[in-house]
């Protein structure tokens, strides 16, 4: 794919995500709510003079043919595309950049998988629908997380805020006002696949309690849709606090995360706070009072190195074209 001897390039970017309510229970069919955030992963694909598919990120490099753990999500996405459409005649180079902290629970692997699927497929000459990109990106997510629900991929792909279940897929939630949330990284990375297994053990040990909590989480997700639509931020915060309690019961919160949530709530500058994502580390989110958002950030930043305010971008996957 050349223009007058110069290699074309395709760049795709996709946002990270937060789970506002329903993580883990969504794996078992419950509703959950996720939202894109204003931090993105970017993947640029260009041609090479060789035959290999090469992957670069910062000072790291790997070949697609190397079956190592490095870039596992990217490699699975690319292999899935090659299986479907056949490998390109010439080699390609894949360059990855990301603003999303790794292991933070903010959807880094999903954003990279979505951006890779979008950039590589378009570079190969295929204009895929979002549903098709989700399938390829899901291969990357599965290599990292084992049994993902698909909610991370959907939030990154579509942007905005979504109501999601495995049965219905993503449904957009219209917002009548701009929403700011505080994200605080605990500094402890986590393994999503291990935590999903831990939740499975809790479900096996307390099946009836787990089933009722899953139903309650699903109901709370639907209540949250109405609360956001009505601009009822105190109720949104109350439902987030409920969610934190259920996540703690199923064993995915930690003393560190509980203390972080306590510190944020103690500030009296927000309506609610909870872990986001798999738990066991990673990040928490908080819903500040609109006039207190900056003050809350300044207060929390004195104790935690990685803390920032995010809004909810409506754009998910984005494609750009150029020459390299």
DAUR-V575817 format. One record per residue. N is the residue number from 1. RES is the residue in three letters. PSI is psi in whole degrees, 0 to 359 (999 if undefined). OMEGA is omega in degrees with one decimal (NA if undefined). Layout:
n	res	psi	omega
N	RES	PSI	OMEGA
N	RES	PSI	OMEGA
This chain:
n	res	psi	omega
1	UNK	94	-175.1
2	UNK	156	172.8
3	UNK	108	-179.1
4	UNK	43	175.8
5	UNK	355	179.0
6	UNK	132	-177.3
7	UNK	130	172.9
8	UNK	159	173.2
9	UNK	153	174.1
10	UNK	129	175.7
11	UNK	131	174.5
12	UNK	141	174.4
13	UNK	152	179.5
14	UNK	146	-176.0
15	UNK	156	166.8
16	UNK	185	-175.3
17	UNK	162	167.1
18	UNK	151	170.3
19	UNK	120	-177.7
20	UNK	327	175.0
21	UNK	145	169.2
22	UNK	2	-179.8
23	UNK	153	-175.9
24	UNK	309	178.2
25	UNK	331	179.5
26	UNK	333	177.5
27	UNK	331	-176.7
28	UNK	17	172.0
29	UNK	355	-179.8
30	UNK	161	170.5
31	UNK	151	173.1
32	UNK	162	178.2
33	UNK	130	177.5
34	UNK	162	177.8
35	UNK	146	172.4
36	UNK	156	177.5
37	UNK	166	-175.0
38	UNK	48	166.5
39	UNK	138	-169.4
40	UNK	157	168.6
41	UNK	141	-179.2
42	UNK	134	179.1
43	UNK	124	177.7
44	UNK	129	-179.8
45	UNK	132	178.9
46	UNK	165	179.9
47	UNK	159	175.1
48	UNK	169	179.3
49	UNK	350	-179.6
50	UNK	199	-178.6
51	UNK	346	-175.1
52	UNK	154	166.2
53	UNK	118	-174.8
54	UNK	142	-177.6
55	UNK	130	-178.4
56	UNK	144	170.6
57	UNK	118	-175.7
58	UNK	239	-178.9
59	UNK	13	-180.0
60	UNK	149	-178.5
61	UNK	144	175.4
62	UNK	158	174.0
63	UNK	148	177.3
64	UNK	328	-177.7
65	UNK	346	179.4
66	UNK	120	-178.1
67	UNK	63	177.2
68	UNK	172	179.7
69	UNK	346	-177.7
70	UNK	131	179.5
71	UNK	36	-174.6
72	UNK	320	-179.1
73	UNK	315	179.7
74	UNK	315	-177.8
75	UNK	320	-179.9
76	UNK	321	177.4
77	UNK	313	-177.8
78	UNK	318	178.9
79	UNK	321	178.5
80	UNK	319	177.7
81	UNK	319	179.2
82	UNK	323	177.3
83	UNK	322	-176.4
84	UNK	316	-170.3
85	UNK	355	-174.7
86	UNK	147	-179.4
87	UNK	155	178.2
88	UNK	157	-178.9
89	UNK	322	178.8
90	UNK	166	-178.6
91	UNK	161	175.4
92	UNK	156	177.6
93	UNK	133	-179.9
94	UNK	118	179.1
95	UNK	129	-175.3
96	UNK	132	171.2
97	UNK	143	-179.1
98	UNK	138	172.6
99	UNK	356	-171.0
100	UNK	121	-179.9
101	UNK	133	178.6
102	UNK	144	176.8
103	UNK	16	-173.7
104	UNK	355	-175.8
105	UNK	17	-176.2
106	UNK	20	170.2
107	UNK	32	-179.7
108	UNK	312	-177.0
109	UNK	324	178.5
110	UNK	316	-179.6
111	UNK	317	179.1
112	UNK	320	179.3
113	UNK	317	179.1
114	UNK	313	-179.1
115	UNK	322	177.7
116	UNK	313	179.4
117	UNK	319	-179.7
118	UNK	315	-175.9
119	UNK	314	-176.7
120	UNK	318	-179.4
121	UNK	318	179.7
122	UNK	323	177.2
123	UNK	327	178.7
124	UNK	356	176.1
125	UNK	17	-177.6
126	UNK	124	178.2
127	UNK	91	-170.9
128	UNK	149	171.6
129	UNK	160	-178.3
130	UNK	322	-179.2
131	UNK	324	178.5
132	UNK	319	177.4
133	UNK	322	178.6
134	UNK	322	179.4
135	UNK	313	-179.8
136	UNK	318	178.6
137	UNK	326	178.0
138	UNK	329	175.9
139	UNK	319	177.7
140	UNK	317	179.2
141	UNK	321	-179.5
142	UNK	325	179.5
143	UNK	335	-178.5
144	UNK	317	-168.8
145	UNK	352	175.6
146	UNK	294	-177.2
147	UNK	64	-177.9
148	UNK	151	179.6
149	UNK	335	-173.9
150	UNK	354	-176.0
151	UNK	323	179.7
152	UNK	314	179.5
153	UNK	316	-177.9
154	UNK	316	-179.5
155	UNK	319	180.0
156	UNK	321	-176.4
157	UNK	316	-172.9
158	UNK	335	-175.9
159	UNK	183	-180.0
160	UNK	203	175.7
161	UNK	138	-176.0
162	UNK	146	165.1
163	UNK	130	-171.4
164	UNK	139	163.0
165	UNK	160	179.9
166	UNK	331	-178.5
167	UNK	317	-173.4
168	UNK	340	-172.7
169	UNK	196	-176.4
170	UNK	140	172.1
171	UNK	127	-177.2
172	UNK	144	175.7
173	UNK	113	178.6
174	UNK	140	179.2
175	UNK	135	-179.0
176	UNK	4	177.6
177	UNK	157	177.0
178	UNK	140	-179.2
179	UNK	130	172.1
180	UNK	138	175.8
181	UNK	150	175.1
182	UNK	132	174.4
183	UNK	130	177.5
184	UNK	122	177.9
185	UNK	128	-177.6
186	UNK	342	-176.3
187	UNK	358	-179.4
188	UNK	114	176.6
189	UNK	161	-179.3
190	UNK	163	176.5
191	UNK	112	-178.2
192	UNK	318	-176.7
193	UNK	321	179.3
194	UNK	321	-178.8
195	UNK	325	174.4
196	UNK	320	177.5
197	UNK	320	179.8
198	UNK	318	178.5
199	UNK	322	176.2
200	UNK	323	177.3
201	UNK	319	177.1
202	UNK	319	178.6
203	UNK	319	179.5
204	UNK	325	-177.2
205	UNK	323	-177.7
206	UNK	66	-171.3
207	UNK	320	-177.6
208	UNK	315	178.1
209	UNK	316	-179.3
210	UNK	317	-179.3
211	UNK	318	-179.9
212	UNK	323	177.1
213	UNK	324	176.9
214	UNK	319	176.8
215	UNK	319	-180.0
216	UNK	320	178.2
217	UNK	320	178.6
218	UNK	316	178.2
219	UNK	318	179.5
220	UNK	325	177.3
221	UNK	317	178.3
222	UNK	324	175.5
223	UNK	324	-179.1
224	UNK	326	175.8
225	UNK	312	179.7
226	UNK	320	-178.3
227	UNK	317	177.4
228	UNK	317	-178.9
229	UNK	326	-179.4
230	UNK	356	-178.1
231	UNK	25	-177.7
232	UNK	80	-175.4
233	UNK	323	176.2
234	UNK	322	178.6
235	UNK	322	174.7
236	UNK	314	179.6
237	UNK	320	179.1
238	UNK	320	179.4
239	UNK	326	174.8
240	UNK	320	178.6
241	UNK	319	174.5
242	UNK	316	-179.2
243	UNK	319	179.0
244	UNK	320	-179.9
245	UNK	318	-179.8
246	UNK	323	178.8
247	UNK	325	175.7
248	UNK	320	-179.5
249	UNK	321	-178.1
250	UNK	0	168.7
251	UNK	18	-177.3
252	UNK	353	171.0
253	UNK	170	-179.6
254	UNK	168	176.1
255	UNK	322	-179.9
256	UNK	314	179.4
257	UNK	320	178.5
258	UNK	319	179.2
259	UNK	323	178.9
260	UNK	316	176.2
261	UNK	316	179.4
262	UNK	317	-179.8
263	UNK	319	-179.5
264	UNK	315	-179.9
265	UNK	326	-178.9
266	UNK	337	-179.0
267	UNK	337	-177.4
268	UNK	18	179.6
269	UNK	2	-176.5
270	UNK	162	-178.6
271	UNK	331	-176.7
272	UNK	161	179.5
273	UNK	150	-179.5
274	UNK	163	170.3
275	UNK	160	177.0
276	UNK	135	-178.4
277	UNK	212	-171.6
278	UNK	331	-174.6
279	UNK	195	-178.3
280	UNK	9	-170.8
281	UNK	210	178.6
282	UNK	223	-169.5
283	UNK	164	167.4
284	UNK	160	172.9
285	UNK	152	176.8
286	UNK	148	177.2
287	UNK	101	-177.2
288	UNK	155	163.8
289	UNK	132	-171.5
290	UNK	320	-177.6
291	UNK	354	-176.5
292	UNK	7	-173.4
293	UNK	311	-178.0
294	UNK	320	178.8
295	UNK	320	178.0
296	UNK	316	178.4
297	UNK	314	-179.4
298	UNK	321	-179.4
299	UNK	313	-177.0
300	UNK	327	-178.2
301	UNK	341	177.4
302	UNK	337	-177.1
303	UNK	337	-176.0
304	UNK	131	-172.3
305	UNK	323	-175.5
306	UNK	98	177.7
307	UNK	137	-177.5
308	UNK	156	175.0
309	UNK	141	176.5
310	UNK	150	168.4
311	UNK	184	-175.4
312	UNK	100	-178.8
313	UNK	143	179.7
314	UNK	343	-179.0
315	UNK	129	173.8
316	UNK	243	178.9
317	UNK	133	178.9
318	UNK	136	-179.2
319	UNK	140	175.0
320	UNK	152	-177.9
321	UNK	148	179.9
322	UNK	192	174.9
323	UNK	148	-175.5
324	UNK	999	NA
